[in-house]
Amino acid sequence: MIDIKILFLLFLTYSFLGWIMEMIVTLIGDKELVNRGFLIGPYCPIYGTCSVAMILLLRNVTNPLLLFILSIIICSVGEYLTSYLMERIFKARWWDYSNKKFNLNGRICLQNCLAFGILGFLMIKYVNTFILNIYSKLNPNTLNILFYILFVIFITDLIVSFNVIYKIKNMSIKFVHLDNTKEITEKVRSILSKNILPRRLFNAFPNAKILIKNKINDIKIKHSKK
């Protein structure tokens, strides 16, 4: 059984590598460098979570084809559940693959599933052995210090980031008491221009920004009809 502290370090490592991969994909596709992920730090927890799940469940799987297929299943389930839960909690769709072929409710798509299968295979077969070997050689004191420092940073990031997301979710509530469209427009611009974290989140997830704007526009239309 892998030490829980090492598992956490693996979680952060793969979350960071996932963040780098997302940055590269965005840079190639959109010709723009965007800080992906809904947390402040340089990591995407969905990658870390799926990676740890694969490490625990697939580390003894030796058949290459089976490893590839199981990696697809674990990552696809992880991405689908993350999309569903975030939409239920925050009332916003953070990503949408509806424009891609062979998608399931816009939450996952065949293209990503196949990519995750390949990455999962490479991780379990080659990468994780190398990284796990490095962490396993850390002496207990170094491992404890590293674990607790990174754990506190991550939890703090989690609390702050979720607080920002909830503020975005409840953004429309702040406009209910305003009397006219002009006031609402000025309030929206003020929030997006002065707050770095909401603006970064909108840049990372343009789809969520569109949904929030649609909600605000609905309120503006209702006010204009009064």
C-alpha positions in Angstrom: 0.0 0.0 0.0 1.3 3.4 -1.0 1.8 5.9 1.9 -1.0 8.5 2.1 1.5 11.3 2.1 3.1 10.0 -1.1 -0.3 9.6 -2.7 -1.0 13.3 -1.9 2.3 14.3 -3.5 1.4 12.2 -6.6 -2.0 13.8 -6.7 -0.4 17.3 -6.7 2.2 16.2 -9.2 -0.3 14.9 -11.8 -2.6 17.9 -11.1 0.3 20.1 -12.0 1.2 18.1 -15.1 -2.5 18.2 -16.1 -2.4 22.0 -15.7 0.6 22.3 -17.9 -1.0 20.1 -20.6 -4.2 22.2 -20.5 -2.1 25.3 -20.9 -0.3 23.8 -23.9 -3.5 22.6 -25.6 -5.1 26.0 -25.1 -2.1 27.8 -26.4 -2.0 25.6 -29.6 -5.8 25.7 -30.1 -6.6 29.3 -29.2 -3.2 30.9 -29.7 -3.5 32.3 -26.2 -1.9 31.4 -22.9 -4.7 30.9 -20.3 -4.3 29.9 -16.7 -6.6 26.8 -16.8 -8.3 25.3 -13.8 -10.7 26.7 -11.2 -8.1 26.8 -8.4 -5.6 29.7 -8.0 -2.5 27.5 -8.0 -1.0 25.8 -11.0 -2.9 22.5 -10.8 -6.1 20.8 -12.2 -7.4 18.5 -9.5 -9.4 16.3 -11.9 -6.1 15.1 -13.4 -4.6 14.3 -10.0 -7.8 12.6 -8.8 -8.1 10.4 -11.9 -4.3 9.6 -11.8 -4.5 8.5 -8.1 -7.5 6.4 -8.9 -5.6 4.7 -11.7 -2.6 4.2 -9.6 -4.6 2.5 -6.9 -6.8 0.4 -9.2 -4.5 -0.3 -12.2 -1.0 -0.5 -11.0 -1.0 -4.3 -11.2 -2.6 -4.5 -14.6 -0.1 -5.8 -17.1 -2.2 -6.3 -20.3 -1.6 -3.1 -22.4 -5.1 -3.2 -24.1 -6.9 -3.7 -20.8 -4.8 -0.9 -19.2 -5.7 1.4 -22.1 -9.5 0.6 -21.8 -9.6 0.9 -18.0 -7.8 4.2 -18.2 -10.4 5.5 -20.6 -13.2 4.3 -18.3 -11.8 5.8 -15.1 -10.9 9.2 -16.7 -14.2 9.5 -18.5 -16.2 8.7 -15.4 -14.1 11.2 -13.5 -14.6 14.0 -16.0 -18.3 13.3 -16.4 -18.9 13.3 -12.6 -16.8 16.5 -12.1 -18.8 18.3 -14.8 -22.1 17.1 -13.4 -21.3 18.0 -9.8 -19.9 21.4 -10.6 -22.9 22.2 -12.6 -25.3 21.1 -9.8 -23.3 23.0 -7.1 -22.5 26.2 -9.0 -25.3 26.3 -11.5 -22.9 26.7 -14.5 -21.5 24.4 -17.2 -17.7 24.8 -16.9 -16.9 23.1 -20.2 -19.1 21.8 -23.0 -18.1 19.3 -25.7 -21.5 19.5 -27.5 -19.8 20.7 -30.7 -17.5 17.6 -30.8 -18.5 14.3 -32.4 -19.5 11.4 -30.2 -20.0 13.3 -27.0 -22.1 12.4 -24.0 -24.3 15.2 -22.8 -21.5 17.6 -23.7 -19.6 16.5 -20.6 -17.2 14.0 -22.2 -16.3 13.2 -25.8 -14.5 10.4 -27.7 -11.5 12.5 -28.6 -10.7 13.3 -25.0 -11.5 9.8 -23.8 -9.0 8.3 -26.3 -6.4 10.9 -25.3 -6.9 10.1 -21.6 -6.6 6.4 -22.4 -3.2 6.9 -24.0 -2.0 9.2 -21.2 -3.2 6.8 -18.5 -1.4 3.9 -20.2 1.9 5.9 -20.4 1.5 7.1 -16.8 1.0 3.7 -15.2 3.4 1.9 -17.5 6.3 4.4 -17.4 5.9 7.8 -15.7 4.5 6.8 -12.3 7.3 4.3 -11.6 9.9 7.1 -12.1 8.0 9.7 -9.9 7.1 7.1 -7.2 10.7 6.1 -7.0 11.7 9.7 -6.3 9.2 10.3 -3.6 9.9 6.9 -2.0 13.5 7.9 -1.4 12.6 11.0 0.6 13.5 10.6 4.3 10.5 10.7 6.7 11.2 14.2 8.0 11.5 15.7 4.5 8.3 13.8 3.4 6.4 15.1 6.5 7.5 18.7 6.0 6.7 18.7 2.3 3.3 17.0 2.8 2.1 19.4 5.5 3.3 22.6 3.7 1.7 21.6 0.4 -1.5 20.3 2.1 -2.1 23.6 3.9 -1.4 25.5 0.7 -3.8 23.3 -1.2 -6.6 23.5 1.3 -6.3 27.3 1.6 -6.4 27.5 -2.2 -9.5 25.3 -2.2 -11.3 27.4 0.3 -10.5 30.7 -1.4 -11.3 29.4 -4.9 -14.6 27.9 -3.9 -15.5 31.2 -2.1 -14.8 33.1 -5.4 -16.9 30.6 -7.4 -19.8 31.0 -5.0 -19.5 34.8 -5.4 -19.7 34.3 -9.1 -22.7 32.0 -8.7 -24.5 34.5 -6.6 -23.5 37.4 -8.7 -26.9 37.8 -10.2 -28.5 38.2 -6.8 -26.6 41.4 -6.3 -28.4 43.0 -9.2 -32.0 42.3 -8.0 -32.2 45.5 -5.9 -30.9 47.8 -8.7 -33.5 49.9 -10.5 -32.3 50.1 -14.1 -30.2 48.5 -16.8 -27.5 51.2 -16.6 -26.9 50.5 -12.9 -26.7 46.7 -13.6 -24.3 47.2 -16.4 -22.0 49.4 -14.4 -22.1 46.9 -11.5 -21.1 44.0 -13.8 -18.2 45.9 -15.3 -17.0 47.0 -11.8 -17.0 43.4 -10.5 -15.1 42.0 -13.6 -12.6 44.8 -13.8 -11.6 45.1 -10.1 -11.6 41.4 -9.0 -8.6 39.4 -10.4 -9.8 36.0 -9.4 -13.3 36.1 -11.0 -11.7 37.5 -14.2 -9.1 34.7 -14.2 -11.8 32.1 -13.7 -13.8 33.5 -16.6 -10.7 33.4 -18.8 -10.1 29.8 -17.9 -13.7 28.8 -18.5 -15.3 31.0 -21.1 -18.4 28.8 -21.1 -19.2 29.7 -17.5 -18.7 33.4 -18.4 -21.3 33.1 -21.1 -23.8 31.4 -18.7 -23.3 34.1 -16.1 -23.7 36.9 -18.7 -26.9 35.3 -19.9 -28.3 35.2 -16.4 -27.4 38.9 -16.0 -29.0 39.8 -19.3 -32.2 38.1 -18.2 -32.3 40.3 -15.2 -31.5 43.4 -17.3 -34.4 42.5 -19.6 -36.8 42.1 -16.7 -35.7 45.5 -15.3 -36.1 47.2 -18.6 -39.7 46.0 -18.9 -40.6 47.5 -15.5 
